[in-house]
């Protein structure tokens, strides 16, 4: 089971990345002001910094495991911010992604 600190790091990173990317989406696709980019860039920098806090032996493994968390967080964002409820296929896919992320990050390593 992942530690609460790890869950907070990954959760915070996901929120920061999605918010940062959404700022760019809002500017380019929703015709928002260019000023949306400033907090978006700060949010993306926070995302990158948070991922460096993951206690993993190599960066690639931390990033790969984060992918599953990002997928779940994106579906939560879709429901809360965009008002679109994830369907059963979204939820089934997210469950598989979280299982894969747990195997990548928590699986026993030899050597």
C-alpha positions, 0 to 999 in steps of 0.5 A: 500500500502506498504511503499517505505522503506518496498519495499526496505527492502524486495527487498534488502533481496531478492537480497541478499538471491538469490545472496548468494544462487546462490554463493553456486549453482555456487560452487556445480553445476557450478564447480566454485571455493570454494571462491564463498562461501565467498561473498555468506555467506556475502550476506546471512548474509545481507539477514538475517539482512535486514529481521530484519528491517521489521516493523512487530509485529512478525517475522513469519509474516514478513517472510511469506510475504517475501516469495511472494517477494522472488518468484517474485525476483527469476523470475526476477533473472531467466530472467536477470542472467540466461537468461530464460524468465518467462512464463505466468504460472510463472507470474500468480503464482507470482501475486497470491504470491504477493497478498497473501504476501500483505494480510499477511502483511497488513491485519487488525489485531484485538486485 
